[in-house]
Amino acid sequence: MQRNRLFFLALLSSMLDGFSGFIYSPTDQQSSRNDFDGDFKEIKKLDENWYWVASY
């Protein structure tokens, strides 16, 4: 079974406030809420393979 690799591009990152950014998924599989050691509060699909995520 091939594992889905995700690529995270951070836009705004803060040690105290959280972070947001884009995730690219080559297999178009949505990220889970705890990927990248985050606690994503929002995950929105933008286009094929692209997601916007935010943790606050």
ROTITOR-402162 format. One record per atom (N, C-alpha, C): residue in three letters; chain; y, z, x. Coordinates in steps of 0.2 Angstrom, whole numbers, plus 5000, padded with zeros to 4 digits. Layout:
<vexdrens>
<vexdren residu="Ala" chaine="A" north="Y" up="Z" east="X"/>
...
</vexdrens>
This chain:
<vexdrens>
<vexdren residu="Met" chaine="A" north="4994" up="5000" east="5004"/>
<vexdren residu="Met" chaine="A" north="5000" up="5000" east="5000"/>
<vexdren residu="Met" chaine="A" north="5006" up="5000" east="5004"/>
<vexdren residu="Gln" chaine="A" north="5011" up="4996" east="5003"/>
<vexdren residu="Gln" chaine="A" north="5017" up="4995" east="5007"/>
<vexdren residu="Gln" chaine="A" north="5022" up="5000" east="5004"/>
<vexdren residu="Arg" chaine="A" north="5025" up="5004" east="5009"/>
<vexdren residu="Arg" chaine="A" north="5030" up="5009" east="5007"/>
<vexdren residu="Arg" chaine="A" north="5037" up="5006" east="5007"/>
<vexdren residu="Asn" chaine="A" north="5040" up="5008" east="5002"/>
<vexdren residu="Asn" chaine="A" north="5047" up="5006" east="5000"/>
<vexdren residu="Asn" chaine="A" north="5052" up="5009" east="5005"/>
<vexdren residu="Arg" chaine="A" north="5055" up="5005" east="5009"/>
<vexdren residu="Arg" chaine="A" north="5060" up="5008" east="5014"/>
<vexdren residu="Arg" chaine="A" north="5067" up="5007" east="5011"/>
<vexdren residu="Leu" chaine="A" north="5071" up="5012" east="5011"/>
<vexdren residu="Leu" chaine="A" north="5078" up="5012" east="5008"/>
<vexdren residu="Leu" chaine="A" north="5083" up="5012" east="5014"/>
<vexdren residu="Phe" chaine="A" north="5089" up="5009" east="5013"/>
<vexdren residu="Phe" chaine="A" north="5094" up="5009" east="5018"/>
<vexdren residu="Phe" chaine="A" north="5100" up="5012" east="5014"/>
<vexdren residu="Phe" chaine="A" north="5103" up="5018" east="5017"/>
<vexdren residu="Phe" chaine="A" north="5109" up="5021" east="5014"/>
<vexdren residu="Phe" chaine="A" north="5115" up="5019" east="5018"/>
<vexdren residu="Leu" chaine="A" north="5120" up="5017" east="5015"/>
<vexdren residu="Leu" chaine="A" north="5127" up="5016" east="5018"/>
<vexdren residu="Leu" chaine="A" north="5132" up="5021" east="5015"/>
<vexdren residu="Ala" chaine="A" north="5134" up="5026" east="5019"/>
<vexdren residu="Ala" chaine="A" north="5138" up="5031" east="5016"/>
<vexdren residu="Ala" chaine="A" north="5145" up="5028" east="5016"/>
<vexdren residu="Leu" chaine="A" north="5149" up="5030" east="5011"/>
<vexdren residu="Leu" chaine="A" north="5156" up="5028" east="5010"/>
<vexdren residu="Leu" chaine="A" north="5160" up="5035" east="5011"/>
<vexdren residu="Leu" chaine="A" north="5158" up="5040" east="5008"/>
<vexdren residu="Leu" chaine="A" north="5162" up="5046" east="5008"/>
<vexdren residu="Leu" chaine="A" north="5157" up="5052" east="5009"/>
<vexdren residu="Ser" chaine="A" north="5158" up="5055" east="5015"/>
<vexdren residu="Ser" chaine="A" north="5154" up="5061" east="5017"/>
<vexdren residu="Ser" chaine="A" north="5158" up="5067" east="5018"/>
<vexdren residu="Ser" chaine="A" north="5155" up="5072" east="5016"/>
<vexdren residu="Ser" chaine="A" north="5159" up="5079" east="5017"/>
<vexdren residu="Ser" chaine="A" north="5153" up="5084" east="5017"/>
<vexdren residu="Met" chaine="A" north="5154" up="5089" east="5022"/>
<vexdren residu="Met" chaine="A" north="5149" up="5094" east="5023"/>
<vexdren residu="Met" chaine="A" north="5150" up="5099" east="5017"/>
<vexdren residu="Leu" chaine="A" north="5155" up="5100" east="5014"/>
<vexdren residu="Leu" chaine="A" north="5156" up="5104" east="5008"/>
<vexdren residu="Leu" chaine="A" north="5156" up="5101" east="5002"/>
<vexdren residu="Asp" chaine="A" north="5158" up="5095" east="5001"/>
<vexdren residu="Asp" chaine="A" north="5159" up="5092" east="4994"/>
<vexdren residu="Asp" chaine="A" north="5154" up="5087" east="4992"/>
<vexdren residu="Gly" chaine="A" north="5150" up="5085" east="4996"/>
<vexdren residu="Gly" chaine="A" north="5144" up="5080" east="4995"/>
<vexdren residu="Gly" chaine="A" north="5146" up="5073" east="4998"/>
<vexdren residu="Phe" chaine="A" north="5143" up="5068" east="4995"/>
<vexdren residu="Phe" chaine="A" north="5144" up="5061" east="4998"/>
<vexdren residu="Phe" chaine="A" north="5142" up="5056" east="4992"/>
<vexdren residu="Ser" chaine="A" north="5144" up="5050" east="4994"/>
<vexdren residu="Ser" chaine="A" north="5142" up="5044" east="4990"/>
<vexdren residu="Ser" chaine="A" north="5141" up="5038" east="4994"/>
<vexdren residu="Gly" chaine="A" north="5138" up="5033" east="4991"/>
<vexdren residu="Gly" chaine="A" north="5137" up="5027" east="4995"/>
<vexdren residu="Gly" chaine="A" north="5132" up="5022" east="4991"/>
<vexdren residu="Phe" chaine="A" north="5130" up="5017" east="4995"/>
<vexdren residu="Phe" chaine="A" north="5126" up="5012" east="4992"/>
<vexdren residu="Phe" chaine="A" north="5119" up="5013" east="4995"/>
<vexdren residu="Ile" chaine="A" north="5114" up="5011" east="4991"/>
<vexdren residu="Ile" chaine="A" north="5107" up="5011" east="4994"/>
<vexdren residu="Ile" chaine="A" north="5105" up="5004" east="4993"/>
<vexdren residu="Tyr" chaine="A" north="5102" up="5001" east="4998"/>
<vexdren residu="Tyr" chaine="A" north="5098" up="4995" east="4997"/>
<vexdren residu="Tyr" chaine="A" north="5091" up="4996" east="4997"/>
<vexdren residu="Ser" chaine="A" north="5087" up="4993" east="4992"/>
<vexdren residu="Ser" chaine="A" north="5080" up="4994" east="4992"/>
<vexdren residu="Ser" chaine="A" north="5077" up="4987" east="4992"/>
<vexdren residu="Pro" chaine="A" north="5074" up="4984" east="4997"/>
<vexdren residu="Pro" chaine="A" north="5071" up="4978" east="4998"/>
<vexdren residu="Pro" chaine="A" north="5066" up="4976" east="4992"/>
<vexdren residu="Thr" chaine="A" north="5063" up="4981" east="4989"/>
<vexdren residu="Thr" chaine="A" north="5058" up="4980" east="4984"/>
<vexdren residu="Thr" chaine="A" north="5061" up="4982" east="4977"/>
<vexdren residu="Asp" chaine="A" north="5068" up="4983" east="4977"/>
<vexdren residu="Asp" chaine="A" north="5071" up="4985" east="4971"/>
<vexdren residu="Asp" chaine="A" north="5069" up="4991" east="4967"/>
<vexdren residu="Gln" chaine="A" north="5066" up="4996" east="4971"/>
<vexdren residu="Gln" chaine="A" north="5063" up="5002" east="4968"/>
<vexdren residu="Gln" chaine="A" north="5069" up="5007" east="4968"/>
<vexdren residu="Gln" chaine="A" north="5071" up="5010" east="4963"/>
<vexdren residu="Gln" chaine="A" north="5076" up="5015" east="4963"/>
<vexdren residu="Gln" chaine="A" north="5074" up="5021" east="4967"/>
<vexdren residu="Ser" chaine="A" north="5079" up="5024" east="4971"/>
<vexdren residu="Ser" chaine="A" north="5079" up="5030" east="4975"/>
<vexdren residu="Ser" chaine="A" north="5077" up="5036" east="4970"/>
<vexdren residu="Ser" chaine="A" north="5074" up="5041" east="4973"/>
<vexdren residu="Ser" chaine="A" north="5073" up="5047" east="4969"/>
<vexdren residu="Ser" chaine="A" north="5079" up="5051" east="4971"/>
<vexdren residu="Arg" chaine="A" north="5080" up="5056" east="4967"/>
<vexdren residu="Arg" chaine="A" north="5086" up="5061" east="4967"/>
<vexdren residu="Arg" chaine="A" north="5086" up="5065" east="4974"/>
<vexdren residu="Asn" chaine="A" north="5080" up="5065" east="4977"/>
<vexdren residu="Asn" chaine="A" north="5081" up="5069" east="4984"/>
<vexdren residu="Asn" chaine="A" north="5080" up="5065" east="4990"/>
<vexdren residu="Asp" chaine="A" north="5080" up="5059" east="4990"/>
<vexdren residu="Asp" chaine="A" north="5080" up="5054" east="4996"/>
<vexdren residu="Asp" chaine="A" north="5085" up="5056" east="5000"/>
<vexdren residu="Phe" chaine="A" north="5085" up="5055" east="5007"/>
<vexdren residu="Phe" chaine="A" north="5090" up="5056" east="5012"/>
<vexdren residu="Phe" chaine="A" north="5092" up="5064" east="5012"/>
<vexdren residu="Asp" chaine="A" north="5088" up="5068" east="5010"/>
<vexdren residu="Asp" chaine="A" north="5089" up="5075" east="5009"/>
<vexdren residu="Asp" chaine="A" north="5095" up="5077" east="5005"/>
<vexdren residu="Gly" chaine="A" north="5096" up="5073" east="5000"/>
<vexdren residu="Gly" chaine="A" north="5102" up="5073" east="4996"/>
<vexdren residu="Gly" chaine="A" north="5100" up="5076" east="4989"/>
<vexdren residu="Asp" chaine="A" north="5104" up="5078" east="4985"/>
<vexdren residu="Asp" chaine="A" north="5103" up="5080" east="4978"/>
<vexdren residu="Asp" chaine="A" north="5107" up="5075" east="4974"/>
<vexdren residu="Phe" chaine="A" north="5105" up="5069" east="4973"/>
<vexdren residu="Phe" chaine="A" north="5109" up="5064" east="4969"/>
<vexdren residu="Phe" chaine="A" north="5110" up="5066" east="4962"/>
<vexdren residu="Lys" chaine="A" north="5117" up="5066" east="4960"/>
<vexdren residu="Lys" chaine="A" north="5118" up="5068" east="4953"/>
<vexdren residu="Lys" chaine="A" north="5119" up="5062" east="4949"/>
<vexdren residu="Glu" chaine="A" north="5121" up="5056" east="4953"/>
<vexdren residu="Glu" chaine="A" north="5121" up="5050" east="4949"/>
<vexdren residu="Glu" chaine="A" north="5118" up="5044" east="4953"/>
<vexdren residu="Ile" chaine="A" north="5114" up="5040" east="4950"/>
<vexdren residu="Ile" chaine="A" north="5111" up="5034" east="4953"/>
<vexdren residu="Ile" chaine="A" north="5112" up="5028" east="4948"/>
<vexdren residu="Lys" chaine="A" north="5116" up="5023" east="4950"/>
<vexdren residu="Lys" chaine="A" north="5117" up="5018" east="4946"/>
<vexdren residu="Lys" chaine="A" north="5115" up="5011" east="4949"/>
<vexdren residu="Lys" chaine="A" north="5112" up="5007" east="4945"/>
<vexdren residu="Lys" chaine="A" north="5110" up="5001" east="4948"/>
<vexdren residu="Lys" chaine="A" north="5116" up="4996" east="4947"/>
<vexdren residu="Leu" chaine="A" north="5118" up="4993" east="4953"/>
<vexdren residu="Leu" chaine="A" north="5123" up="4988" east="4953"/>
<vexdren residu="Leu" chaine="A" north="5121" up="4981" east="4952"/>
<vexdren residu="Asp" chaine="A" north="5116" up="4979" east="4956"/>
<vexdren residu="Asp" chaine="A" north="5113" up="4972" east="4956"/>
<vexdren residu="Asp" chaine="A" north="5106" up="4973" east="4959"/>
<vexdren residu="Glu" chaine="A" north="5103" up="4967" east="4959"/>
<vexdren residu="Glu" chaine="A" north="5096" up="4967" east="4961"/>
<vexdren residu="Glu" chaine="A" north="5096" up="4970" east="4968"/>
<vexdren residu="Asn" chaine="A" north="5092" up="4975" east="4970"/>
<vexdren residu="Asn" chaine="A" north="5091" up="4978" east="4976"/>
<vexdren residu="Asn" chaine="A" north="5097" up="4983" east="4978"/>
<vexdren residu="Trp" chaine="A" north="5102" up="4984" east="4974"/>
<vexdren residu="Trp" chaine="A" north="5108" up="4988" east="4976"/>
<vexdren residu="Trp" chaine="A" north="5109" up="4993" east="4971"/>
<vexdren residu="Tyr" chaine="A" north="5110" up="5000" east="4974"/>
<vexdren residu="Tyr" chaine="A" north="5111" up="5005" east="4970"/>
<vexdren residu="Tyr" chaine="A" north="5117" up="5009" east="4972"/>
<vexdren residu="Trp" chaine="A" north="5121" up="5012" east="4968"/>
<vexdren residu="Trp" chaine="A" north="5126" up="5017" east="4970"/>
<vexdren residu="Trp" chaine="A" north="5124" up="5024" east="4969"/>
<vexdren residu="Val" chaine="A" north="5125" up="5029" east="4973"/>
<vexdren residu="Val" chaine="A" north="5123" up="5036" east="4972"/>
<vexdren residu="Val" chaine="A" north="5128" up="5040" east="4974"/>
<vexdren residu="Ala" chaine="A" north="5128" up="5046" east="4971"/>
<vexdren residu="Ala" chaine="A" north="5133" up="5051" east="4972"/>
<vexdren residu="Ala" chaine="A" north="5130" up="5058" east="4972"/>
<vexdren residu="Ser" chaine="A" north="5132" up="5062" east="4976"/>
<vexdren residu="Ser" chaine="A" north="5130" up="5069" east="4976"/>
<vexdren residu="Ser" chaine="A" north="5136" up="5074" east="4977"/>
<vexdren residu="Tyr" chaine="A" north="5137" up="5078" east="4972"/>
<vexdren residu="Tyr" chaine="A" north="5143" up="5082" east="4973"/>
<vexdren residu="Tyr" chaine="A" north="5142" up="5090" east="4971"/>
</vexdrens>
